[in-house]
Amino acid sequence: MFISELPPGAREDLAVEGRPRQPCRDRGAEAERDAAAVAAWAGALGLPLTVERAGPLDRRGGSLQRAARAARYRFLEAVAERVGAERIALGHNQDDAAETVLLNLLRGAGLRGLAGIPPARGKIVRPLLDVPREAILAYARAHGVPWVEDSSNREISYRRNRVRAELIPRLAKEYNPQVRDVLARTASILRAEDAFLETLAQERLGGLSRPASAGGTALDGGALAALPAVLRGRVLRAAMRDLPGAPVPTAGHLAALEAWAAEGPRAGRCDFLRRVAAWWEGDRLVLAPKAVAPPLDPVPLPLGVATRVAPFGMTFLAERVEGVGGDPAPPAPGEAWLDAGAATGGLVVRGWRAGDRFQPLGLGGTKKLQDFFVDAKVPRQARGRVPLVVSGDHILWVVGHRIDERARVTAATRERIRITARTDPGADPPGRP
C-alpha cells in the first residue's frame, strides 16, 4: 500500500494565485479507509502493524499540513524507538523529488532547496526516490499489491498538486519527455555539491570560532570577512545552528546578518531573529541565544544617582564614603564595599564578555570568569544575566557573588564606595536560570 506523504519543505497549504484557498478538510472516512486497507494488507503478509490516532494538532507557526507532517514523523520516530528499528523507510519517489525541485525553484530557494528531498537523514531513508511513480504503480498492478489514494491529491488549489497535474505534464509534452528524470538527476548533483560545501563550512567554522559568554559562539571577524560569500553564509548558518534552542535562519535572516556583519565592529547588537542576538566584542562577532545574551553597551553608573539597568532588571546606587579604611561591616545581600582607588576610570555595569577575568576576593591570582561561574555553579544559561560592575578593563564586582581582591577595602583605604544592587519588582535575581 502506498500512502501519500508531504516531502520535506513542501508547502501544500499555499493556494495558487488567482484561485481560492480550499479549507483543509477532515479526511474522516477516508483516513479510516486507509487504516483499514493497511491493516488488511499487513495481516495478509503476517506483518506487525501499529496504528495511532493523533489528537488536536499544534498549529503554532505553521499550517495544518505542516502540523500533521510533524505529528507523523514524531509517530514514526516513537515507534522505531519502541521496536528497536534502526531505519524508517518512506515512500517518496522520483515524481515527488521532481515536484519539490520545481516548487523550491519557484520560491527562489538556494542550493539546499534545489537539492530537493534527501535520500537519507538520520534514521529516515527513502529507497524509492529514484523510482518513477508510474513504475511503482505498474509493479503494484503486476504483483497484486493494493493501494489507495488521497482524493485531496486531485485538488489543484494546492500548488504542489497543480505542479504535478499541470506544469510537469506540460514540460514533458512541450520541452523534454524525461523532465522528471532530469530534475531528479539535477537534484542529486546539487545534493552532492551542497554536502561538499557544508563540510567545508564546518571546517572553516572550527578554525575561526571559539566558545563565548552566554552560551554563544565568537567568530573571528577578519577571517569571516575573508571567506568567499558562498562559504561565509554557510559558516554563519552553521554557527547559529549550534546555538541551544535557536531556530534555523531563513535566507532573508541570513542575508540581513551578513550585511550587518560586513559593516565591521561597532557598538550595538543585531536582533535579526526572535531567539538569537549578534554583537561585536573587539574584532569578534558573537552569536548567542537572545534569552541569555548580555547587553553589549555598558551602562554608566554615576555616584550618588540611582541607576536602573533595564537588561538586568536591577537598580544600582553607588555612593562615595570618606574616611580612613579598615574593614567595613559585612556587606548586606546585594551590597559591595570597594576601595575608591580601584574605580578611577569611572563605573559601568555590563554583562559577561568572552575572555573576562578577575581576581576573586581571597584568591592569589586571576581567574577566568567562565571558570568562576562553573565553580560557583551558575547555570550556563544564566551566566549572561549576571551583571558586572566594571572600571576601565577591570571587573570590580561580580554582582551577587564576589568582589575583586584588588578592589577590597584595606587599612590604607582613604575613600570607599558602597554599591547596592536591588532587583526590580517581578524580575529574577542575577544568575537565576
ZAMIMAR-202829 format. One record per residue (C-alpha): residue in one letter; x, y, z. Coordinates in steps of 0.25 Angstrom, whole numbers, plus 5000, padded with zeros to 4 digits. Example, Ala and Ser with C-alpha at 12.3 -4.5 7.8 and 13.67 -1.06 7.14 Angstrom:
2
{'A', {5049, 4982, 5031}}
{'S', {5055, 4996, 5029}}
***
This chain:
433
{'M', {5000, 5000, 5000}}
{'F', {5005, 5014, 4997}}
{'I', {5001, 5026, 5005}}
{'S', {5004, 5040, 5000}}
{'E', {5014, 5047, 5009}}
{'L', {5018, 5062, 5009}}
{'P', {5032, 5063, 5005}}
{'P', {5041, 5072, 5014}}
{'G', {5040, 5087, 5011}}
{'A', {5026, 5085, 5004}}
{'R', {5016, 5096, 5005}}
{'E', {5003, 5089, 5001}}
{'D', {4995, 5099, 5009}}
{'L', {4999, 5110, 4999}}
{'A', {4987, 5113, 4990}}
{'V', {4990, 5116, 4975}}
{'E', {4990, 5131, 4971}}
{'G', {4976, 5135, 4966}}
{'R', {4970, 5122, 4972}}
{'P', {4962, 5122, 4985}}
{'R', {4969, 5115, 4996}}
{'Q', {4962, 5102, 4999}}
{'P', {4959, 5099, 5014}}
{'C', {4967, 5087, 5020}}
{'R', {4956, 5077, 5021}}
{'D', {4955, 5066, 5031}}
{'R', {4958, 5053, 5023}}
{'G', {4950, 5045, 5033}}
{'A', {4944, 5033, 5026}}
{'E', {4956, 5033, 5016}}
{'A', {4966, 5032, 5027}}
{'E', {4959, 5021, 5034}}
{'R', {4958, 5014, 5020}}
{'D', {4973, 5016, 5018}}
{'A', {4976, 5010, 5032}}
{'A', {4967, 4998, 5029}}
{'A', {4974, 4996, 5016}}
{'V', {4988, 4996, 5022}}
{'A', {4983, 4987, 5033}}
{'A', {4977, 4977, 5023}}
{'W', {4990, 4976, 5015}}
{'A', {4999, 4975, 5027}}
{'G', {4990, 4964, 5032}}
{'A', {4991, 4956, 5019}}
{'L', {5006, 4957, 5020}}
{'G', {5007, 4954, 5034}}
{'L', {5014, 4967, 5038}}
{'P', {5013, 4975, 5051}}
{'L', {5005, 4988, 5050}}
{'T', {5004, 5000, 5059}}
{'V', {4992, 5010, 5057}}
{'E', {4990, 5022, 5065}}
{'R', {4981, 5034, 5064}}
{'A', {4986, 5048, 5067}}
{'G', {4979, 5057, 5076}}
{'P', {4978, 5072, 5073}}
{'L', {4990, 5077, 5065}}
{'D', {4999, 5089, 5070}}
{'R', {4998, 5098, 5058}}
{'R', {5006, 5110, 5064}}
{'G', {5015, 5116, 5054}}
{'G', {5010, 5107, 5042}}
{'S', {4999, 5101, 5034}}
{'L', {4991, 5089, 5037}}
{'Q', {4998, 5081, 5027}}
{'R', {5012, 5084, 5034}}
{'A', {5006, 5081, 5047}}
{'A', {5001, 5068, 5042}}
{'R', {5014, 5064, 5036}}
{'A', {5021, 5067, 5049}}
{'A', {5012, 5058, 5056}}
{'R', {5014, 5047, 5046}}
{'Y', {5029, 5048, 5048}}
{'R', {5028, 5048, 5063}}
{'F', {5020, 5036, 5062}}
{'L', {5030, 5029, 5053}}
{'E', {5041, 5032, 5062}}
{'A', {5034, 5027, 5074}}
{'V', {5030, 5014, 5068}}
{'A', {5044, 5012, 5063}}
{'E', {5050, 5015, 5077}}
{'R', {5039, 5005, 5083}}
{'V', {5042, 4993, 5074}}
{'G', {5057, 4996, 5073}}
{'A', {5057, 4999, 5058}}
{'E', {5070, 5005, 5052}}
{'R', {5063, 5011, 5040}}
{'I', {5050, 5017, 5036}}
{'A', {5047, 5015, 5021}}
{'L', {5038, 5025, 5014}}
{'G', {5031, 5024, 5000}}
{'H', {5035, 5037, 4993}}
{'N', {5038, 5035, 4979}}
{'Q', {5044, 5041, 4967}}
{'D', {5032, 5049, 4964}}
{'D', {5032, 5055, 4978}}
{'A', {5046, 5059, 4976}}
{'A', {5044, 5066, 4963}}
{'E', {5032, 5073, 4968}}
{'T', {5040, 5078, 4981}}
{'V', {5051, 5084, 4972}}
{'L', {5041, 5092, 4963}}
{'L', {5034, 5097, 4976}}
{'N', {5046, 5101, 4982}}
{'L', {5051, 5108, 4969}}
{'L', {5038, 5116, 4968}}
{'R', {5040, 5120, 4983}}
{'G', {5054, 5125, 4980}}
{'A', {5062, 5115, 4988}}
{'G', {5077, 5113, 4989}}
{'L', {5085, 5101, 4987}}
{'R', {5079, 5093, 4998}}
{'G', {5065, 5095, 4994}}
{'L', {5068, 5092, 4979}}
{'A', {5075, 5079, 4984}}
{'G', {5061, 5074, 4987}}
{'I', {5058, 5062, 4996}}
{'P', {5070, 5056, 5003}}
{'P', {5070, 5041, 5001}}
{'A', {5074, 5039, 5015}}
{'R', {5075, 5047, 5028}}
{'G', {5077, 5041, 5042}}
{'K', {5068, 5029, 5043}}
{'I', {5060, 5033, 5031}}
{'V', {5063, 5026, 5017}}
{'R', {5055, 5027, 5004}}
{'P', {5059, 5015, 4996}}
{'L', {5049, 5019, 4984}}
{'L', {5054, 5033, 4982}}
{'D', {5060, 5029, 4968}}
{'V', {5047, 5021, 4964}}
{'P', {5036, 5028, 4956}}
{'R', {5022, 5028, 4962}}
{'E', {5017, 5020, 4950}}
{'A', {5027, 5009, 4951}}
{'I', {5023, 5007, 4965}}
{'L', {5008, 5006, 4961}}
{'A', {5012, 4997, 4950}}
{'Y', {5019, 4988, 4960}}
{'A', {5007, 4988, 4969}}
{'R', {4998, 4984, 4958}}
{'A', {5007, 4973, 4953}}
{'H', {5008, 4967, 4967}}
{'G', {4994, 4969, 4972}}
{'V', {4998, 4980, 4983}}
{'P', {4986, 4988, 4987}}
{'W', {4987, 5003, 4989}}
{'V', {4978, 5015, 4992}}
{'E', {4979, 5029, 4988}}
{'D', {4976, 5042, 4996}}
{'S', {4966, 5049, 4988}}
{'S', {4971, 5063, 4992}}
{'N', {4983, 5060, 4983}}
{'R', {4974, 5064, 4971}}
{'E', {4970, 5077, 4977}}
{'I', {4979, 5087, 4969}}
{'S', {4976, 5099, 4978}}
{'Y', {4989, 5093, 4985}}
{'R', {5001, 5098, 4978}}
{'R', {5008, 5084, 4978}}
{'N', {4996, 5077, 4972}}
{'R', {4996, 5088, 4961}}
{'V', {5011, 5086, 4958}}
{'R', {5008, 5071, 4958}}
{'A', {4995, 5071, 4949}}
{'E', {4998, 5083, 4940}}
{'L', {5013, 5088, 4940}}
{'I', {5021, 5075, 4939}}
{'P', {5012, 5069, 4928}}
{'R', {5013, 5082, 4920}}
{'L', {5028, 5082, 4922}}
{'A', {5029, 5067, 4918}}
{'K', {5020, 5069, 4906}}
{'E', {5026, 5082, 4900}}
{'Y', {5040, 5082, 4905}}
{'N', {5046, 5069, 4910}}
{'P', {5039, 5056, 4912}}
{'Q', {5049, 5052, 4922}}
{'V', {5047, 5064, 4931}}
{'R', {5044, 5057, 4943}}
{'D', {5057, 5049, 4942}}
{'V', {5065, 5061, 4938}}
{'L', {5060, 5069, 4950}}
{'A', {5063, 5057, 4960}}
{'R', {5077, 5056, 4954}}
{'T', {5079, 5071, 4955}}
{'A', {5075, 5070, 4970}}
{'S', {5085, 5058, 4972}}
{'I', {5096, 5066, 4967}}
{'L', {5093, 5078, 4975}}
{'R', {5091, 5070, 4988}}
{'A', {5106, 5065, 4986}}
{'E', {5111, 5079, 4984}}
{'D', {5103, 5084, 4996}}
{'A', {5109, 5073, 5004}}
{'F', {5123, 5077, 5000}}
{'L', {5120, 5092, 5003}}
{'E', {5114, 5088, 5016}}
{'T', {5126, 5080, 5020}}
{'L', {5136, 5092, 5016}}
{'A', {5127, 5101, 5024}}
{'Q', {5128, 5093, 5037}}
{'E', {5143, 5092, 5035}}
{'R', {5144, 5107, 5034}}
{'L', {5135, 5109, 5046}}
{'G', {5144, 5100, 5054}}
{'G', {5156, 5109, 5051}}
{'L', {5150, 5123, 5053}}
{'S', {5141, 5121, 5065}}
{'R', {5142, 5119, 5080}}
{'P', {5132, 5118, 5091}}
{'A', {5127, 5131, 5096}}
{'S', {5120, 5137, 5108}}
{'A', {5105, 5134, 5110}}
{'G', {5106, 5120, 5103}}
{'G', {5109, 5127, 5090}}
{'T', {5120, 5126, 5079}}
{'A', {5130, 5136, 5076}}
{'L', {5135, 5137, 5061}}
{'D', {5148, 5144, 5056}}
{'G', {5142, 5156, 5049}}
{'G', {5154, 5157, 5040}}
{'A', {5155, 5142, 5036}}
{'L', {5140, 5142, 5034}}
{'A', {5141, 5154, 5024}}
{'A', {5152, 5148, 5016}}
{'L', {5143, 5136, 5013}}
{'P', {5136, 5135, 4999}}
{'A', {5122, 5139, 5001}}
{'V', {5117, 5125, 4998}}
{'L', {5124, 5120, 5010}}
{'R', {5122, 5132, 5019}}
{'G', {5107, 5130, 5019}}
{'R', {5108, 5115, 5022}}
{'V', {5118, 5117, 5033}}
{'L', {5108, 5127, 5040}}
{'R', {5097, 5118, 5038}}
{'A', {5105, 5106, 5044}}
{'A', {5109, 5115, 5056}}
{'M', {5094, 5118, 5058}}
{'R', {5090, 5104, 5057}}
{'D', {5099, 5100, 5068}}
{'L', {5093, 5110, 5078}}
{'P', {5084, 5104, 5088}}
{'G', {5069, 5106, 5085}}
{'A', {5072, 5115, 5073}}
{'P', {5063, 5113, 5060}}
{'V', {5070, 5111, 5047}}
{'P', {5070, 5124, 5040}}
{'T', {5063, 5127, 5027}}
{'A', {5071, 5132, 5015}}
{'G', {5065, 5146, 5018}}
{'H', {5070, 5146, 5032}}
{'L', {5084, 5141, 5028}}
{'A', {5085, 5152, 5017}}
{'A', {5082, 5162, 5028}}
{'L', {5092, 5157, 5037}}
{'E', {5103, 5156, 5026}}
{'A', {5100, 5171, 5022}}
{'W', {5101, 5175, 5037}}
{'A', {5113, 5167, 5040}}
{'A', {5120, 5173, 5027}}
{'E', {5120, 5187, 5033}}
{'G', {5130, 5182, 5043}}
{'P', {5132, 5184, 5058}}
{'R', {5123, 5194, 5065}}
{'A', {5114, 5197, 5077}}
{'G', {5100, 5191, 5078}}
{'R', {5095, 5178, 5074}}
{'C', {5087, 5172, 5063}}
{'D', {5074, 5166, 5067}}
{'F', {5071, 5159, 5054}}
{'L', {5064, 5146, 5059}}
{'R', {5054, 5145, 5070}}
{'R', {5063, 5136, 5079}}
{'V', {5077, 5140, 5074}}
{'A', {5085, 5152, 5076}}
{'A', {5098, 5157, 5070}}
{'W', {5108, 5167, 5075}}
{'W', {5123, 5171, 5073}}
{'E', {5133, 5169, 5084}}
{'G', {5146, 5175, 5079}}
{'D', {5149, 5168, 5065}}
{'R', {5140, 5156, 5068}}
{'L', {5126, 5154, 5064}}
{'V', {5118, 5148, 5075}}
{'L', {5105, 5140, 5073}}
{'A', {5097, 5135, 5085}}
{'P', {5083, 5132, 5089}}
{'K', {5076, 5145, 5092}}
{'A', {5069, 5140, 5105}}
{'V', {5083, 5139, 5111}}
{'A', {5091, 5149, 5103}}
{'P', {5098, 5160, 5111}}
{'P', {5095, 5175, 5107}}
{'L', {5106, 5180, 5099}}
{'D', {5106, 5194, 5103}}
{'P', {5112, 5197, 5117}}
{'V', {5102, 5206, 5125}}
{'P', {5109, 5217, 5133}}
{'L', {5108, 5217, 5148}}
{'P', {5110, 5231, 5153}}
{'L', {5112, 5233, 5168}}
{'G', {5100, 5237, 5176}}
{'V', {5090, 5234, 5166}}
{'A', {5080, 5222, 5166}}
{'T', {5082, 5216, 5152}}
{'R', {5072, 5206, 5146}}
{'V', {5079, 5196, 5137}}
{'A', {5067, 5190, 5130}}
{'P', {5074, 5178, 5123}}
{'F', {5077, 5172, 5137}}
{'G', {5064, 5177, 5143}}
{'M', {5072, 5183, 5154}}
{'T', {5075, 5197, 5160}}
{'F', {5089, 5201, 5165}}
{'L', {5093, 5212, 5175}}
{'A', {5108, 5215, 5176}}
{'E', {5112, 5225, 5188}}
{'R', {5125, 5230, 5192}}
{'V', {5128, 5229, 5207}}
{'E', {5140, 5237, 5212}}
{'G', {5149, 5232, 5224}}
{'V', {5161, 5224, 5226}}
{'G', {5159, 5209, 5223}}
{'G', {5158, 5197, 5232}}
{'D', {5149, 5186, 5228}}
{'P', {5134, 5191, 5228}}
{'A', {5123, 5183, 5234}}
{'P', {5120, 5170, 5226}}
{'P', {5112, 5175, 5213}}
{'A', {5097, 5172, 5213}}
{'P', {5092, 5164, 5201}}
{'G', {5093, 5172, 5188}}
{'E', {5103, 5181, 5194}}
{'A', {5118, 5183, 5192}}
{'W', {5129, 5192, 5198}}
{'L', {5140, 5196, 5189}}
{'D', {5153, 5204, 5190}}
{'A', {5150, 5216, 5182}}
{'G', {5165, 5216, 5177}}
{'A', {5161, 5204, 5169}}
{'A', {5150, 5212, 5161}}
{'T', {5158, 5223, 5156}}
{'G', {5153, 5220, 5142}}
{'G', {5138, 5222, 5146}}
{'L', {5128, 5211, 5148}}
{'V', {5119, 5204, 5138}}
{'V', {5110, 5192, 5138}}
{'R', {5111, 5182, 5127}}
{'G', {5110, 5167, 5124}}
{'W', {5120, 5156, 5123}}
{'R', {5129, 5156, 5111}}
{'A', {5138, 5146, 5105}}
{'G', {5151, 5145, 5111}}
{'D', {5147, 5153, 5124}}
{'R', {5156, 5151, 5136}}
{'F', {5156, 5156, 5150}}
{'Q', {5163, 5153, 5164}}
{'P', {5152, 5147, 5173}}
{'L', {5154, 5152, 5187}}
{'G', {5163, 5143, 5195}}
{'L', {5170, 5137, 5183}}
{'G', {5184, 5140, 5180}}
{'G', {5183, 5141, 5165}}
{'T', {5173, 5144, 5154}}
{'K', {5163, 5134, 5149}}
{'K', {5154, 5133, 5136}}
{'L', {5140, 5138, 5139}}
{'Q', {5135, 5126, 5132}}
{'D', {5143, 5117, 5141}}
{'F', {5138, 5125, 5153}}
{'F', {5123, 5123, 5149}}
{'V', {5126, 5108, 5147}}
{'D', {5132, 5107, 5162}}
{'A', {5120, 5115, 5167}}
{'K', {5110, 5106, 5160}}
{'V', {5104, 5117, 5152}}
{'P', {5096, 5110, 5141}}
{'R', {5101, 5113, 5127}}
{'Q', {5088, 5119, 5122}}
{'A', {5088, 5129, 5134}}
{'R', {5102, 5134, 5133}}
{'G', {5099, 5145, 5123}}
{'R', {5089, 5151, 5133}}
{'V', {5099, 5153, 5144}}
{'P', {5103, 5168, 5144}}
{'L', {5117, 5172, 5146}}
{'V', {5122, 5186, 5152}}
{'V', {5134, 5190, 5144}}
{'S', {5144, 5201, 5144}}
{'G', {5152, 5202, 5131}}
{'D', {5156, 5188, 5128}}
{'H', {5155, 5183, 5142}}
{'I', {5143, 5175, 5148}}
{'L', {5141, 5180, 5162}}
{'W', {5129, 5173, 5166}}
{'V', {5122, 5161, 5160}}
{'V', {5109, 5165, 5166}}
{'G', {5103, 5155, 5175}}
{'H', {5115, 5147, 5176}}
{'R', {5129, 5153, 5179}}
{'I', {5137, 5166, 5178}}
{'D', {5151, 5167, 5172}}
{'E', {5163, 5165, 5182}}
{'R', {5169, 5177, 5177}}
{'A', {5157, 5186, 5180}}
{'R', {5155, 5181, 5194}}
{'V', {5156, 5191, 5206}}
{'T', {5169, 5191, 5214}}
{'A', {5175, 5199, 5225}}
{'A', {5181, 5208, 5214}}
{'T', {5168, 5212, 5208}}
{'R', {5165, 5226, 5209}}
{'E', {5151, 5226, 5202}}
{'R', {5141, 5215, 5200}}
{'I', {5130, 5213, 5190}}
{'R', {5117, 5206, 5195}}
{'I', {5109, 5200, 5184}}
{'T', {5095, 5194, 5185}}
{'A', {5088, 5186, 5175}}
{'R', {5074, 5183, 5176}}
{'T', {5065, 5174, 5167}}
{'D', {5053, 5181, 5161}}
{'P', {5040, 5176, 5166}}
{'G', {5036, 5164, 5157}}
{'A', {5050, 5162, 5152}}
{'D', {5059, 5149, 5154}}
{'P', {5071, 5151, 5163}}
{'P', {5084, 5151, 5155}}
{'G', {5089, 5137, 5152}}
{'R', {5075, 5130, 5153}}
{'P', {5072, 5122, 5140}}
***
